[in-house]
Amino acid sequence: MRKLALGALLLTSLILSDSQAHTFQTNLYPDIELKEDKLVIELWIASFLFPPFQHINYGDGKERPNENSAPMKIESFFNETCPVSINGIKQMPQLEWLKFEEMEEVSHLGQTTDLTMAKLKFNYPIKEDVRNIKFGWGLWFPDEPITVEDPESLETVSHDPNVLDMLIFVEGDAQPLYISKAEPEFIWHAKPKAFSESPVNSTGTATVTTQSTQIPLASVLILFVGLLLFIKVARSNVPVKITVLAATCICSFIFKGSLMIEFNQSDRSAPPQLDKEKAKNTFTKLHRGIYRAFESETEDAIYNNLAKSVTHNLVGPLYEDIYQSLIMRDEGGAVSRVNRIEYLDIQTAKDEKHEKHQVSCNWQVHGTVRHWGHSHFRSNEYEADYELAIENGLWKISSSNVNMQKRVRSKKPNEGTPNSDQKS
């Protein structure tokens, strides 16, 4: 039976529980992502830290507001307190959703307490290429640096809650963003654009040619009418028959350019043959496509994008295995995101008999695990055997068998190597 542990191998494998207890949490965490059509800020914050929700307390039995209750009040407060300017123009946030979660025995600034967490998602529509984004932040703690005792070393450690060490995700690339109460503004600048080939279907796909055929409908109709007339005068003398044929041919020729109907015929040729290097390139693009599929925002989009990389029999298992872990982001707990895929070794061998390619791959996945109030990096290494096969005229991954997975030293986003990939 095939091991479809690829689901656990991808994003889910990054959600690893910590063996150490986290003794210091601020319960204030902004998650920022720049997408093609909008800037998204997801804010996870204790209700007592967000003035519009300070009247909400853990277990008070009060009805919780939602995105439809008072969006303008919330948007106005966030706009004034945490302003965002895109390309030098201040933008008004749009509240997409608002959720609350009751949490028991949560660490807050070194103390254990019960609290209500608010989860807000703000969107900032984008209509042009983003050159820079200016972030302002005004949600701060009144406390000075706090000292807590580490349960492992029993040493006293000092923490400053008024320093936000965040990440902004741009096209899958995690970039650091630092804001403090002393310096409450940060300007992010876009990197120069680099043009590259299509990530999935640029190699190993079938070529499609389209042929157009035009039919002169007027001439066909005239010939048909002429045929009927010729049959009708079949018993007439020869001059009459000649006259009908001549008139039909002349009229058909005169109107040959009228009422033209065009038919398009597509001819999909077989996918190109793959040598070792092309098989390697095709596999890596399809493999990266699996990770990229789960950046989509809807279930249908994830399913459709998975189908671009794997055969029909693998789409369902992958979707079920991985998407359930993604749903957990909105249910509380750890959140993972893939930052970089690093391919260490890829070996390919052609199966001449079945028109397939066997692939053995060794790679690492570097990602970010985010908990309430803080984030840290996780890296995992894998070895697996795959198979490339043709489906509907396209090369796709048709099977997977994971042989090894292990935790390795975490790498920061800027520690990539020449054979690493920023999910491009």
C-alpha positions as CSV (number, residue, x, y, z in Angstrom):
1,M,0.0,0.0,0.0
2,R,1.4,3.4,-0.9
3,K,2.4,5.6,1.9
4,L,0.5,8.8,1.4
5,A,2.4,10.3,4.4
6,L,3.1,13.2,2.1
7,G,0.4,15.0,3.9
8,A,2.2,14.8,7.2
9,L,5.4,15.4,5.4
10,L,4.3,18.8,4.2
11,L,2.8,21.6,6.2
12,T,1.5,19.3,9.0
13,S,5.0,18.1,9.8
14,L,6.0,21.6,10.8
15,I,3.5,21.7,13.6
16,L,5.6,20.1,16.2
17,S,4.9,20.4,19.9
18,D,7.6,21.9,22.1
19,S,9.1,19.8,24.8
20,Q,9.7,22.9,26.8
21,A,6.9,25.0,28.4
22,H,6.7,28.5,27.0
23,T,6.8,30.7,30.1
24,F,6.4,34.1,28.5
25,Q,3.7,35.1,26.1
26,T,2.3,38.5,25.3
27,N,-0.9,37.2,23.7
28,L,-0.6,39.9,21.0
29,Y,0.4,38.6,17.6
30,P,0.0,40.2,14.2
31,D,0.3,37.9,11.2
32,I,1.1,39.9,8.0
33,E,1.0,38.7,4.4
34,L,1.2,40.6,1.1
35,K,-0.8,38.9,-1.6
36,E,-1.3,39.8,-5.2
37,D,-4.6,41.8,-4.7
38,K,-4.4,42.7,-1.0
39,L,-2.4,43.1,2.2
40,V,-3.7,40.9,5.0
41,I,-3.2,41.5,8.7
42,E,-4.5,38.8,11.1
43,L,-4.4,40.0,14.6
44,W,-4.6,37.6,17.6
45,I,-4.9,39.6,20.8
46,A,-6.3,39.2,24.3
47,S,-9.5,41.1,24.6
48,F,-8.2,43.3,27.4
49,L,-5.4,44.5,25.2
50,F,-7.7,45.8,22.5
51,P,-9.7,48.8,23.7
52,P,-12.9,48.1,21.7
53,F,-13.1,44.7,23.5
54,Q,-11.9,45.7,27.0
55,H,-15.4,45.1,28.3
56,I,-15.2,41.4,27.3
57,N,-13.9,39.1,30.0
58,Y,-13.3,35.4,30.2
59,G,-16.5,33.4,30.9
60,D,-18.7,36.5,31.5
61,G,-21.5,35.1,29.4
62,K,-21.9,38.2,27.3
63,E,-22.7,37.9,23.6
64,R,-19.6,38.3,21.5
65,P,-19.6,40.8,18.6
66,N,-18.8,39.6,15.1
67,E,-17.7,41.2,11.8
68,N,-21.2,42.5,11.2
69,S,-21.9,44.0,14.6
70,A,-19.8,47.2,14.5
71,P,-17.2,46.9,11.8
72,M,-16.8,50.6,11.2
73,K,-15.9,51.2,14.9
74,I,-13.3,48.5,14.9
75,E,-11.9,49.5,11.5
76,S,-11.7,53.2,12.6
77,F,-9.9,52.3,15.8
78,F,-7.3,50.0,14.1
79,N,-6.8,52.6,11.4
80,E,-5.9,55.3,13.9
81,T,-3.9,53.1,16.2
82,C,-2.1,51.0,13.7
83,P,-2.0,53.0,10.5
84,V,-0.9,51.4,7.2
85,S,0.3,53.3,4.1
86,I,0.9,51.6,0.8
87,N,3.1,53.4,-1.8
88,G,2.8,56.5,0.4
89,I,-1.0,56.5,0.6
90,K,-2.8,55.7,3.9
91,Q,-5.2,52.8,3.5
92,M,-8.4,52.1,5.4
93,P,-8.6,48.5,6.8
94,Q,-11.6,46.3,5.9
95,L,-12.6,43.8,8.6
96,E,-13.2,40.4,7.0
97,W,-14.0,38.4,10.1
98,L,-13.9,38.5,13.9
99,K,-13.8,35.5,16.2
100,F,-13.4,34.9,19.9
101,E,-12.0,31.9,21.8
102,E,-12.1,31.3,25.6
103,M,-8.7,30.0,26.8
104,E,-7.9,28.6,30.2
105,E,-4.6,28.7,32.1
106,V,-2.8,30.7,29.5
107,S,0.7,32.2,30.1
108,H,0.5,36.0,30.0
109,L,3.6,38.1,30.8
110,G,5.0,35.3,32.9
111,Q,1.8,34.6,34.8
112,T,-0.9,32.0,34.3
113,T,-4.5,33.3,33.7
114,D,-7.8,32.6,31.9
115,L,-8.5,35.0,29.0
116,T,-10.6,35.6,25.9
117,M,-8.6,35.8,22.7
118,A,-10.0,37.9,19.8
119,K,-9.0,37.0,16.3
120,L,-9.4,39.7,13.6
121,K,-8.6,39.7,9.9
122,F,-8.1,43.0,8.2
123,N,-7.7,43.4,4.4
124,Y,-6.2,46.3,2.5
125,P,-7.1,46.1,-1.2
126,I,-4.3,46.6,-3.7
127,K,-4.7,47.9,-7.3
128,E,-1.1,48.5,-8.3
129,D,2.4,47.1,-7.8
130,V,3.5,47.6,-4.2
131,R,6.7,49.4,-3.8
132,N,6.7,50.0,-0.1
133,I,4.5,49.6,2.9
134,K,4.7,51.8,6.1
135,F,3.4,50.1,9.2
136,G,2.6,52.0,12.4
137,W,1.8,50.3,15.7
138,G,0.1,51.8,18.8
139,L,-1.0,48.7,20.8
140,W,1.5,48.6,23.6
141,F,1.8,47.4,27.2
142,P,2.3,49.8,30.1
143,D,4.7,47.4,31.7
144,E,8.5,47.8,31.8
145,P,10.7,44.8,31.0
146,I,9.5,41.7,33.0
147,T,11.7,39.1,34.6
148,V,10.6,35.5,34.9
149,E,12.3,32.3,36.0
150,D,13.2,29.7,33.4
151,P,11.8,26.3,34.6
152,E,14.7,24.4,33.0
153,S,17.8,26.4,34.0
154,L,16.1,28.2,37.0
155,E,17.8,31.4,35.7
156,T,16.0,34.7,35.7
157,V,15.3,36.0,32.2
158,S,14.2,39.5,31.3
159,H,11.6,40.1,28.6
160,D,10.4,43.4,27.0
161,P,6.7,43.0,26.0
162,N,6.9,46.2,24.0
163,V,9.1,44.8,21.3
164,L,7.3,43.0,18.4
165,D,9.4,40.6,16.5
166,M,7.2,39.8,13.5
167,L,7.3,38.3,10.0
168,I,5.8,39.6,6.8
169,F,5.2,36.9,4.2
170,V,5.6,37.9,0.6
171,E,5.2,35.2,-2.1
172,G,6.0,32.6,0.5
173,D,9.2,34.3,1.6
174,A,9.3,35.2,5.3
175,Q,10.9,38.6,5.9
176,P,11.6,40.0,9.4
177,L,9.7,43.1,10.7
178,Y,10.7,44.8,14.0
179,I,8.6,47.4,15.8
180,S,9.1,48.6,19.3
181,K,7.4,51.2,21.6
182,A,10.5,53.4,21.2
183,E,10.4,53.0,17.4
184,P,6.7,52.3,16.5
185,E,7.1,52.5,12.7
186,F,8.6,50.2,10.1
187,I,8.8,50.7,6.3
188,W,9.0,47.5,4.1
189,H,10.4,47.9,0.6
190,A,9.7,45.5,-2.2
191,K,12.6,43.6,-3.8
192,P,13.4,44.1,-7.5
193,K,11.2,41.9,-9.7
194,A,12.8,38.8,-11.2
195,F,11.1,37.1,-14.1
196,S,11.2,33.3,-14.2
197,E,9.4,30.5,-16.0
198,S,6.1,29.1,-15.0
199,P,6.5,27.1,-11.8
200,V,4.6,23.9,-12.8
201,N,3.8,23.5,-16.4
202,S,6.7,25.1,-18.2
203,T,8.6,21.8,-18.5
204,G,7.4,18.4,-19.4
205,T,4.0,19.4,-20.7
206,A,2.3,18.7,-24.0
207,T,2.3,21.3,-26.7
208,V,-1.1,22.3,-28.0
209,T,-1.6,23.6,-31.6
210,T,-4.8,25.1,-32.9
211,Q,-5.9,24.9,-36.5
212,S,-8.6,27.1,-38.0
213,T,-10.9,26.0,-40.8
214,Q,-13.2,28.5,-42.6
215,I,-16.3,27.2,-44.4
216,P,-18.1,29.5,-47.0
217,L,-21.7,29.0,-45.9
218,A,-23.3,31.1,-48.6
219,S,-21.5,29.0,-51.4
220,V,-22.6,25.8,-49.7
221,L,-26.2,26.9,-49.6
222,I,-26.1,28.0,-53.3
223,L,-24.6,24.7,-54.3
224,F,-27.3,22.9,-52.4
225,V,-30.1,24.9,-54.0
226,G,-28.5,24.4,-57.4
227,L,-28.5,20.6,-56.8
228,L,-32.2,20.6,-56.0
229,L,-32.9,22.6,-59.2
230,F,-30.8,20.3,-61.3
231,I,-32.7,17.3,-60.0
232,K,-35.9,19.1,-60.8
233,V,-34.9,19.8,-64.4
234,A,-33.3,16.4,-64.9
235,R,-35.8,15.5,-67.6
236,S,-35.4,18.8,-69.4
237,N,-33.2,19.3,-72.4
238,V,-29.5,19.8,-72.2
239,P,-29.3,23.6,-72.5
240,V,-31.6,24.0,-69.4
241,K,-29.3,21.6,-67.4
242,I,-26.2,23.5,-68.5
243,T,-27.8,26.8,-67.6
244,V,-28.7,25.6,-64.1
245,L,-25.2,24.2,-63.5
246,A,-23.5,27.3,-64.8
247,A,-25.7,29.7,-62.8
248,T,-25.1,27.6,-59.6
249,C,-21.3,27.6,-60.1
250,I,-21.1,31.3,-60.9
251,C,-23.2,32.4,-57.9
252,S,-21.3,30.0,-55.6
253,F,-18.0,31.6,-56.8
254,I,-19.3,35.2,-56.4
255,F,-20.5,34.6,-52.8
256,K,-17.6,32.5,-51.7
257,G,-16.4,35.1,-49.2
258,S,-19.9,35.7,-47.6
259,L,-21.2,34.1,-44.4
260,M,-17.8,32.4,-43.5
261,I,-18.0,30.0,-40.5
262,E,-14.7,29.3,-38.6
263,F,-14.0,26.0,-36.9
264,N,-11.0,25.7,-34.5
265,Q,-9.4,22.3,-34.0
266,S,-6.9,21.7,-31.1
267,D,-4.2,19.1,-31.6
268,R,-2.6,18.1,-28.3
269,S,0.7,16.3,-29.0
270,A,2.4,13.8,-26.7
271,P,4.4,15.4,-23.8
272,P,8.1,15.8,-24.6
273,Q,10.5,13.0,-23.7
274,L,12.5,13.6,-20.5
275,D,16.2,13.0,-20.1
276,K,17.7,12.9,-16.6
277,E,18.0,16.6,-16.2
278,K,14.6,17.4,-17.6
279,A,13.0,14.7,-15.4
280,K,14.7,16.3,-12.4
281,N,13.5,19.8,-13.3
282,T,10.0,18.6,-14.0
283,F,9.8,16.8,-10.7
284,T,11.0,19.8,-8.6
285,K,8.5,22.1,-10.2
286,L,5.6,19.6,-9.6
287,H,6.9,19.0,-6.0
288,R,7.0,22.7,-5.2
289,G,3.5,23.0,-6.7
290,I,2.1,20.7,-4.0
291,Y,3.4,23.1,-1.3
292,R,2.2,26.1,-3.3
293,A,-1.4,24.6,-3.6
294,F,-2.0,25.1,0.1
295,E,-1.4,28.8,-0.1
296,S,-4.8,29.1,-1.9
297,E,-7.6,30.6,0.1
298,T,-10.5,28.2,-0.8
299,E,-10.9,24.5,-0.7
300,D,-11.8,24.4,-4.4
301,A,-8.6,26.3,-5.3
302,I,-6.4,24.0,-3.2
303,Y,-8.0,20.9,-4.9
304,N,-7.6,22.4,-8.4
305,N,-4.0,23.5,-7.8
306,L,-3.1,20.1,-6.4
307,A,-4.4,18.5,-9.6
308,K,-1.8,20.5,-11.5
309,S,1.0,18.6,-9.8
310,V,-0.3,15.1,-9.0
311,T,-2.4,12.5,-10.7
312,H,-6.1,12.1,-10.0
313,N,-5.6,9.2,-7.6
314,L,-3.4,11.3,-5.3
315,V,-5.4,14.5,-5.1
316,G,-8.0,13.3,-2.7
317,P,-5.6,11.7,-0.1
318,L,-3.3,14.8,-0.1
319,Y,-6.2,17.2,0.2
320,E,-7.7,15.3,3.2
321,D,-4.4,14.8,5.0
322,I,-3.1,18.3,4.7
323,Y,-6.2,20.5,4.7
324,Q,-7.4,19.3,8.1
325,S,-4.1,20.6,9.6
326,L,-4.6,24.0,8.0
327,I,-8.1,24.3,9.4
328,M,-6.5,24.0,12.9
329,R,-5.0,27.5,12.4
330,D,-8.4,29.0,13.0
331,E,-9.2,26.7,15.9
332,G,-6.3,27.8,18.1
333,G,-2.8,26.3,18.7
334,A,0.3,26.3,16.6
335,V,0.3,27.7,13.1
336,S,2.9,26.7,10.5
337,R,4.0,28.2,7.2
338,V,6.5,26.9,4.7
339,N,9.2,29.5,4.1
340,R,11.8,27.6,2.0
341,I,12.3,24.2,0.3
342,E,15.9,23.1,-0.1
343,Y,16.6,20.1,-2.4
344,L,19.7,18.2,-1.3
345,D,19.8,15.4,-3.8
346,I,17.6,14.1,-6.6
347,Q,18.2,11.0,-8.6
348,T,16.0,9.9,-11.6
349,A,15.7,6.7,-13.6
350,K,13.5,6.1,-16.7
351,D,11.2,3.1,-16.8
352,E,11.2,2.4,-20.5
353,K,8.6,-0.3,-20.3
354,H,5.9,1.8,-18.7
355,E,6.8,5.3,-19.9
356,K,7.5,6.5,-16.4
357,H,10.3,8.0,-14.4
358,Q,11.4,6.9,-10.9
359,V,12.6,9.7,-8.6
360,S,14.5,9.5,-5.3
361,C,14.5,12.8,-3.5
362,N,16.3,14.1,-0.4
363,W,15.2,17.6,0.7
364,Q,14.6,19.9,3.7
365,V,11.6,22.1,4.5
366,H,12.2,25.2,6.5
367,G,9.2,26.9,8.1
368,T,7.8,29.1,10.8
369,V,5.7,27.8,13.7
370,R,3.6,30.5,15.3
371,H,2.0,30.2,18.8
372,W,0.1,32.8,20.7
373,G,2.4,35.8,21.1
374,H,5.6,34.4,19.5
375,S,7.0,32.5,16.6
376,H,10.0,30.3,16.0
377,F,11.6,28.3,13.1
378,R,11.3,24.6,12.3
379,S,13.3,22.5,9.8
380,N,12.7,19.0,8.7
381,E,14.5,16.7,6.3
382,Y,12.9,14.0,4.2
383,E,13.8,11.1,1.8
384,A,11.1,9.7,-0.4
385,D,10.6,7.8,-3.7
386,Y,8.3,9.2,-6.3
387,E,7.0,8.2,-9.7
388,L,6.4,10.5,-12.7
389,A,3.7,9.4,-15.1
390,I,1.7,10.9,-17.9
391,E,-2.0,11.9,-17.3
392,N,-4.0,13.7,-19.9
393,G,-0.9,14.5,-21.9
394,L,1.0,16.0,-18.9
395,W,3.8,14.8,-16.7
396,K,2.6,14.5,-13.0
397,I,3.6,12.9,-9.7
398,S,1.7,9.6,-9.7
399,S,2.9,7.9,-6.4
400,S,5.0,8.6,-3.3
401,N,6.7,6.6,-0.7
402,V,8.3,8.4,2.3
403,N,11.3,6.5,3.6
404,M,12.7,9.0,6.2
405,Q,11.9,12.1,8.0
406,K,13.8,13.8,10.8
407,R,14.1,17.2,12.6
408,V,17.2,19.2,11.7
409,R,18.7,22.5,12.9
410,S,16.4,25.3,12.1
411,K,17.5,27.8,9.4
412,K,16.4,31.5,9.3
413,P,14.9,32.7,6.0
414,N,18.2,34.4,5.0
415,E,20.3,31.3,5.5
416,G,19.5,29.7,2.1
417,T,22.0,27.9,0.1
418,P,22.6,27.9,-3.7
419,N,20.3,24.9,-4.2
420,S,17.6,26.2,-2.0
421,D,14.3,27.4,-3.2
422,Q,12.1,30.2,-1.9
423,K,9.1,28.5,-3.3
424,S,9.5,30.4,-6.5
